[in-house]
C-alpha cells in the first residue's frame, strides 16, 4: 500500500517514520559502513585508529525559517555545517548521525525531503547517514554528528599558527549574511546570495588540498570571530589586510542597493562555511586559496588593517 506523504508524523508513528527515513538514506555504495541504520549503533571503518568527531545543532527560527528554506535546503545545510568541521581538521568524513525533533503535525513529505537533503550533501563527499534519533517537540531542532578519519595524517589544529605564517582563505565570504538581509527584507533575490544563506557550499576539495596548513578553521560565525579562536589557541596575533579581500560583484551590488557594507559582511558574516588557514609560507598555499594576511607575535588578537575590529561576528547569546 502506497504511503500518503500528506499524513503527519503523529499519524504514522515513530517506527514507521524511522523505517521510511532509513529507506531514503540507505546507500549501499558507501563501503566504509559495516553496520548502518537498524541496530543500537552503527559500525564505520576508520583507518589509522583515530576517529574525528564533531556535533552541530540547527534550530527553527535561529538557523532556518520554514518560509525561507525548503526541507531539502535545511537538510543540506545541516550536513554541510558538520562536514566542513571534519575537513577543517584535515580529516576525511566517514559518516553522519542525525537527531531530529519535530512537531507531531509535521508532514511525512517534509521529513523525507529533509532526509533527501542530508543524503545529497553527504553523498557529495562520499558518506552517508548511518543512524540517529527522532522525537517530538514544539518546533524543529536538528542535531548532526559527523565522524571522520585522519589515516596516517596529524590533525590540523587551531593551535598550530606561528609568527611569520601567512593567512589564507578558501571559499566565498559574506554571501550568507547578505542573503539573510535580502530574506529579512522580504526579497527572494539575488538568487546567488539568498541561495548561499539557504544552502552553504563549503569548498571541501580546497580544504582537503590545504593539508600543509599549520592551522585551519571552518568559518561558521564570521571571519574575525572564528580567527579569534585561532589567535587564542595559538597565542598569536592574526592580521587581516582588508585590501587583499576581494569583494565579489554580487556583494558590492547588494550593498549598494540595500545600504549594506560588503566588507563588513565578509569580515563578520557567518554560515558560509568557507575555510581560513595559516601556512608557513606562501609556497604552501594551494591553488584556489587567497592570501589575506599574516601572523605575528603578541597578545592573542585579530586585527583588521592593524586595528581591532568593532564587531566580531555571530554569538548565540550576545547577538
N, C-alpha and C positions, 0 to 999 in steps of 0.2 A: 504494500500500500504506500502510495507516494506521500511524502511529508508535506504538510501545509506550512510553508515558511511564514505565513502571516500569524500563525499561532504564537503565543507568548511563551517565554521560558517557564513561566509558572504553570502553563497549561500542559507542557510536555514533561516537565520534571528534570531534575539534575542529571540523572543517569542516562536518560535518552539524549539529553543535550550534550553530555560529555562524549557519548558514542558518535554523535554527529560531528562534533569538533574533531575528534580523533581521526575520523574518516576523511575530513577535509585537510588535515595537516599531514597525514601519513605520506612519507616519501621514501620508497624502498631504494631509491638511487643513492641515498646518503649512507655511505658504507660504514662510517665510524660509530653508528648507533647499533649496539648489540641488542639492547632491550629498550623499546620505546614506550609509548603510552599504553597503559593497561596493567601495569604492575605497581607495587608500592613505591618503587623508584626506577629511574632509568639507568641504563649502563652505557657509558660512552667511552670510547678508547681515548687514551692520552699518551702521546709519545714523550719519552724523556722523564716521566714520573712527576711533572709539575703541572698542576691544573690552575688556570687563571679563572677567577670568578668575579662577577660584579652584579649589582642589582640596581634597577631604576624604577621609579614609580611615576605614573601619569594619572592625574585626577581631573574629572569633568569640571569645567569652569576655571581651571588653572592652566592646564596644559592643552586642553582642546575644548571646543564647543560643538555640540551636535548640529547646530545650524550653520556652522562654518566648514566642518570636515565630515567626510563620509566615514563609514566604519572601516573601509579599506584603508583610507588615509591614516586613520588612528592606529590601525594595526601595523602599518609600515613604520609610522613614526615611533611607536613603542619599541619595535625591533631595532630600528636604526640607532636609537639613543644608547642601547646597550652594546650593540655590535661595535660602535665607534669606540667605546671604552676598552673593549678587548684589543682592538687594533692599536690603540694608543699605548698599550703595554708592550708592543712588539710581538704580540701573540697572534695565533690563528684561531678563530672561533670554531667550536665543535658542536654546540647545541644551545637551545634556549628552553627555559622553563617559564611558564606564564601563569600568573594568578589573575583572575578576572572576577570582579564584583559588579553585579548589575541588578537593577530593579526587576521585580517579577514581571512587569508589563513590557519589558524589552522583547522585541520580536526575535524569533529564531533567525530570520533572514539577516538581521543586524549582526548577531553574534557570528554567523557563518561568514559574512562579508568581512568582519574583523579578522577572523581566522585566515581568510584568503590573504589579507594584507600582511599578516605576520609571515605566512608562508612565502609570499612573493619576495619580501625583503630578505628573509633568512636564506632562501634559495639563491639569491643573487650572490651570496658569498659561500654557497655550498654547504649550508647547515639546515637544520630543521628544528621544530619544536618537539621535545621528547616527553613532555608532561606538564603538570601544573595543578591548578585547583580552580573551582568556580563556586561562588557563593552569592547570596542575595544581599543587596544593600540599597540604600535610599538613592544613591547616584552611582555613576560608573567610576570605578577605580581599577587601574591596571598595574600589576607588578610583574616585571620581567627580569629574570636572572639569566645571564649569559655565561657560558663556560667556554674556555679556550685552552690551548696548549702552546707551550714555548718550544717544544722539541729540544734541541741542544742549545738554544739561544738563552741569553740572560734577559730578564725583563727590563724594559726601558722605564725608568722611574722618574718621578717629578724631582727627585733629589739629586739628579746627575748633572745639572747645569754648572758650568765653571766659568770664572772670569776669563775673558778672551773668546768665548764661544760666540757664534753668530746665531741670531734668532730668525726663524723662518716660519711661514705659514703655508698650508695647503688647503684648498677648497674655498668656497665663497663665504664671505663675511658680511653681516648686516642685512642679508636678504630676508631672513625670517622676521627680524624686527620691523623692517619696512612693510612686509606683508601683513604683520599683525596690525600695524597702523591703518593700512588700507581696509582691512576687515572691520576694525573697530569703528571706522567712519562710514561703514555701510557699502563699501566698494568690493567688487569681486575681481578686480583687475588693477594693475598689470598682472597677468597670469604667472609670469616668472617670479614675482615677489610673493603673491598670495600662495602660489603653489609651494614655494620654499617654506612658508610657515606651516602649511598643512602636512607636507612630507619632506623632511630634510634629505639631502643627498650627500652623505659623508663620502669623501674621496678615499674609499677603503684601499684601493690599489696604491695610492700615493703614500698612505700611512705605512703600508707593507714595504714600500720602497725605501722608507726612511729608517731602516734598521741600524744605520750608523749614528743615529741621534744620541746625544748624551742625556737628553730628557725629552719627554713628549707628553702632551695632554690633549684630550678632546675638548673642544670649545663648546660648552653647553650653556654657560651662564654669561658669556661675554669675554672678549679677548683680554681686556685688562683684568677682569675678575679672575679668570682661570690662570693667567700668568702670575697672579699674586700667590697662588698655591705653589707654583714652581719656584718663585723667588723665596718664599718662606722655607720650603723644604730643602732648597739648595743653599740657603743663606747667601744670596747674591742680589745684585740689582739688575733688573731686566729693563733695558732701554728700548722703547719703540720709537722709530723715526717715522713720523706720520707722512713725510714726503715720499716714503717708499711704499705706502699703502695705496694701491690702485683703487680708484673709485669708479666702478663699472657704470656704464650709461644708464641702466635701469634704476640704479640708486640715485644718481645725480638728477635724473628726470623726475623721480618721485619726490625727492627733496624739494625741488623747485615747485612742483605742483601742490605739495601739501605742507609747505613751510616747515620741512624737516631738515635734519642735519645728517647728511650721508656719512660723514666721517664719524660722527657720534654713533650711528648705527653700527659701523664697522668696529669701533672700539669697544662698545658695550652691549651690542645686541646679542642675545643668546639664541640657542636652539638651531643654529646652522649645522652644528656637529662637524665643523672643519677641524683641522689639527694645527697646533703650534708645537714647535720643537726647537731645541738648541743643538747645534753641531759644532764640533771642534774647529772646523774651518769651512770656508765657502766651497772648497772642492768636495766636501762630503755631502753637500746639499743636493738632493736628487733633482732631476728634471721634473718640472711641474710644481716644485716648491718655490716660494718667493722670499728672499731675504728682506726682513723688515726692521731689523735692529740688532742689538748686541747685548752681551752680558758683561757686567763689571763687578768688581769687589765693592763691598759696603753693606750697610744695614739693609736687610731684605726690603725691597720696594719695587714697584713697577712705575717707571717714568715714561711720559709721553713728551718727546722733544725736550727732555731734561727736567720736566716738572711733574709733580704728582697730578693725577687726573681727578677732576672733581667728582665724577661718577664712575663707579667701578663696574656695575652691571647688576644682574638679577640676584636677589636674595629673597628666599621664600618668606622670611619673617620680617624683613625690613622694607621690601619693595611694595 
